[in-house]
Each structure stands twice: as C-alpha cells, then as structure tokens.
C-alpha cells in the first residue's frame, strides 16, 4: 500500500514538473513578459531618481533579483526565442545596477545602466519585429 501511494505521489510530481517545464502559451508569455518588464522599467526609473538612497536600492535589488529569477524559468514560445535572451539581460543588469547603487559604487551602477539601455533598445527592435507590444512606461513618477 505504501509503495502504491509513493508511486502515485511520484507520478503526480513528475506530471507537475512536466507541465511547468513545458512552453507557455503565447498569451501567458506575453502577459508575464509585459508585466515583468514594466515592473523593471518603472523600478529602474524610481531608483535612478533616488540614487542616493542606498536602502531603497538594496530593496529594489532584492525585488529585481526575484523578477530576473522568475524570467529565467520562463519558457518562451518559439516565436519569441530571440527576444527572451535580451529580456533576461535587461532584468539581470537592472538588478546588478541596483546592487551596485546600494553599495555606493556608482561607476558600476552606470556601467550596468548603459547595458540596460542598449539591451532595451535591442529588445524593443526585436519585439516590434515579432509583433510583441511592450507598452513600456515612460514618464515621471
């Protein structure tokens, strides 16, 4: 009896893992992509405007790291396979820039912000080519 219960539990866990590892639908991917990118861009702008607040930058780095890790687990539809690496680079470099801002290392912060700008530009171009609207927030908080 214990063996059959264990087999059922293992089979259930394997099934769940297979479902989570599968490619997301186009709509699921687009929704998460837009939300995560919007969060990153808005947070980035807020931290930029309050760069001297090291505790804010530290908190933002923690949140950005969670966002970047979640994005790493996403499985893009084939159509967005060229977009996704640039998406990851934007999120990861935003997180790194926040970390360096929290340490007061503004030269490293600026370096990663430069990478963010380049990757955002590339991401916008690729997304437009693939018909993926970004709805990037642009404005003052």
C-alpha positions as CSV (number, residue, x, y, z in Angstrom):
1,X,0.0,0.0,0.0
2,X,2.8,2.4,0.9
3,X,4.6,1.7,-2.4
4,X,1.5,2.4,-4.4
5,X,0.9,5.7,-2.6
6,X,4.5,6.6,-3.1
7,X,4.2,5.8,-6.8
8,X,1.1,7.9,-7.2
9,X,2.9,10.8,-5.4
10,X,6.0,10.5,-7.6
11,X,3.9,10.3,-10.7
12,X,2.0,13.4,-9.7
13,X,5.2,15.3,-9.0
14,X,6.7,14.2,-12.4
15,X,3.5,15.3,-14.2
16,X,3.5,18.7,-12.4
17,X,7.2,19.2,-13.3
18,X,6.5,18.3,-16.9
19,X,3.6,20.8,-17.0
20,X,5.8,23.6,-15.5
21,X,8.7,22.8,-17.9
22,X,6.5,23.0,-21.0
23,X,6.4,26.0,-23.2
24,X,4.0,28.7,-22.1
25,X,1.2,29.7,-24.4
26,X,1.8,32.8,-26.4
27,X,-0.6,34.8,-24.3
28,X,0.8,33.6,-21.0
29,X,4.3,34.5,-22.1
30,X,3.2,37.9,-23.4
31,X,1.4,38.8,-20.2
32,X,4.2,37.8,-17.9
33,X,6.8,39.4,-20.2
34,X,5.0,42.8,-20.3
35,X,4.3,42.8,-16.5
36,X,7.8,41.9,-15.6
37,X,9.4,44.3,-18.0
38,X,7.0,47.1,-16.9
39,X,7.9,46.4,-13.2
40,X,11.6,46.5,-14.0
41,X,11.5,49.7,-16.1
42,X,9.4,51.6,-13.5
43,X,11.5,50.4,-10.6
44,X,14.7,51.4,-12.6
45,X,13.4,54.9,-13.1
46,X,12.4,55.3,-9.5
47,X,15.8,54.1,-8.2
48,X,17.5,56.4,-10.8
49,X,15.6,59.4,-9.4
50,X,16.6,58.4,-5.8
51,X,20.1,57.1,-6.4
52,X,21.4,58.4,-3.1
53,X,19.0,56.2,-1.1
54,X,21.1,53.0,-0.6
55,X,18.4,51.2,1.4
56,X,15.9,51.8,-1.4
57,X,18.5,50.5,-3.9
58,X,19.1,47.4,-1.8
59,X,15.3,46.7,-1.6
60,X,15.0,47.2,-5.3
61,X,17.9,44.8,-5.9
62,X,16.1,42.1,-4.0
63,X,12.9,42.6,-5.9
64,X,14.7,42.8,-9.2
65,X,16.6,39.5,-8.4
66,X,13.3,37.8,-7.8
67,X,12.0,39.2,-11.1
68,X,15.1,38.0,-13.0
69,X,14.9,34.5,-11.5
70,X,11.3,34.2,-12.4
71,X,12.1,35.3,-16.0
72,X,14.9,32.7,-16.2
73,X,12.3,29.9,-15.5
74,X,10.0,31.2,-18.3
75,X,9.9,29.1,-21.5
76,X,9.2,31.4,-24.4
77,X,7.2,30.3,-27.4
78,X,9.4,29.6,-30.4
79,X,8.3,32.9,-31.9
80,X,10.0,34.8,-29.1
81,X,13.1,32.7,-28.7
82,X,15.3,35.6,-30.0
83,X,13.6,38.2,-27.8
84,X,13.9,36.3,-24.5
85,X,17.7,36.5,-24.0
86,X,17.6,40.3,-24.3
87,X,14.7,40.3,-21.9
88,X,16.9,38.4,-19.4
89,X,19.8,40.7,-19.9
90,X,17.7,43.8,-19.2
91,X,16.3,42.3,-16.0
92,X,19.7,41.0,-14.8
93,X,21.5,44.2,-15.5
94,X,18.9,46.3,-13.7
95,X,19.3,44.0,-10.7
96,X,23.1,44.4,-10.9
97,X,22.9,48.2,-11.2
98,X,20.7,48.3,-8.1
99,X,23.1,46.2,-6.2
100,X,26.0,48.5,-7.0
101,X,23.9,51.6,-6.2
102,X,23.2,50.0,-2.8
103,X,26.9,49.7,-2.3
104,X,27.6,53.2,-3.4
105,X,29.6,52.0,-6.4
106,X,28.1,54.5,-8.9
107,X,30.7,53.7,-11.6
108,X,29.5,50.1,-11.7
109,X,25.9,51.3,-11.4
110,X,26.3,53.5,-14.5
111,X,28.0,50.6,-16.4
112,X,25.1,48.3,-15.9
113,X,22.6,51.1,-16.7
114,X,24.4,51.6,-20.0
115,X,24.0,47.9,-20.7
116,X,20.3,48.1,-19.8
117,X,19.8,51.0,-22.3
118,X,21.5,49.1,-25.1
119,X,19.6,45.9,-24.4
120,X,16.2,47.7,-24.0
121,X,16.8,49.2,-27.5
122,X,17.6,45.8,-28.9
123,X,14.6,44.3,-27.1
124,X,12.3,46.9,-28.5
125,X,13.5,46.3,-32.0
126,X,13.2,42.5,-31.8
127,X,9.8,42.7,-30.1
128,X,8.5,45.0,-32.7
129,X,9.7,42.7,-35.5
130,X,7.9,39.8,-33.8
131,X,4.7,41.8,-33.1
132,X,5.1,41.8,-29.3
133,X,3.9,45.1,-27.9
134,X,5.9,46.2,-24.9
135,X,3.8,49.0,-23.5
136,X,6.9,50.4,-21.9
137,X,6.1,53.0,-19.3
138,X,7.7,56.3,-20.0
139,X,7.1,59.2,-17.7
140,X,7.7,60.9,-14.4
141,X,6.6,59.3,-11.2
